[in-house]
Amino acid sequence: MVYDRAVADQPRLLAAVRAATTLALDNQRLQGELEAQFAEVRRARAQTVEYPGSPTRRC
């Protein structure tokens, strides 16, 4: 990110940029958390053992 002194006197613009940056960073963090949760679900499903004669359910 680059700071430009020319926009220092435009507080509304700075606030909008700050809000957009915060949203982008939060989105990236949440996306990472979601991917980690999906990986955990895939690992758990791979470890699930089905016993002979038990009904199988497909989603």
C-alpha positions as CSV (number, residue, x, y, z in Angstrom):
1,M,0.0,0.0,0.0
2,V,1.3,3.5,-0.8
3,Y,0.5,6.6,1.1
4,D,0.0,9.8,-0.9
5,R,0.1,13.1,1.0
6,A,-2.2,14.6,-1.6
7,V,-5.2,12.7,-0.1
8,A,-4.3,13.7,3.5
9,D,-6.9,16.5,3.4
10,Q,-9.6,14.1,2.2
11,P,-10.7,12.3,5.4
12,R,-13.8,10.6,3.8
13,L,-11.6,9.1,1.0
14,L,-9.1,7.9,3.6
15,A,-11.9,6.4,5.6
16,A,-13.3,4.6,2.6
17,V,-9.9,3.2,1.6
18,R,-9.3,2.1,5.2
19,A,-12.7,0.3,5.3
20,A,-12.1,-1.4,2.0
21,T,-8.7,-2.5,3.1
22,T,-10.1,-3.9,6.4
23,L,-12.8,-5.8,4.5
24,A,-10.2,-7.3,2.1
25,L,-8.0,-8.4,4.9
26,D,-10.9,-9.8,6.9
27,N,-12.1,-11.6,3.8
28,Q,-8.7,-13.2,3.2
29,R,-8.5,-14.3,6.9
30,L,-12.0,-15.8,6.8
31,Q,-11.2,-17.6,3.5
32,G,-8.1,-19.1,5.1
33,E,-10.2,-20.3,8.1
34,L,-12.8,-21.8,5.9
35,E,-10.3,-23.7,3.8
36,A,-8.7,-25.0,7.1
37,Q,-12.2,-26.2,8.2
38,F,-12.9,-27.9,4.9
39,A,-9.5,-29.7,5.1
40,E,-10.4,-30.9,8.6
41,V,-13.8,-32.2,7.4
42,R,-12.0,-34.0,4.5
43,R,-9.5,-35.6,6.9
44,A,-12.3,-36.6,9.3
45,R,-14.3,-38.2,6.4
46,A,-11.2,-40.0,5.2
47,Q,-10.7,-41.5,8.7
48,T,-14.3,-42.7,9.0
49,V,-14.5,-46.4,9.1
50,E,-17.6,-48.1,7.8
51,Y,-18.5,-51.5,9.3
52,P,-19.8,-54.4,7.2
53,G,-23.6,-54.5,7.1
54,S,-24.0,-50.9,8.2
55,P,-26.1,-48.7,5.9
56,T,-24.2,-46.2,3.8
57,R,-25.4,-42.7,3.3
58,R,-24.5,-40.6,0.3
59,C,-24.9,-36.8,0.4
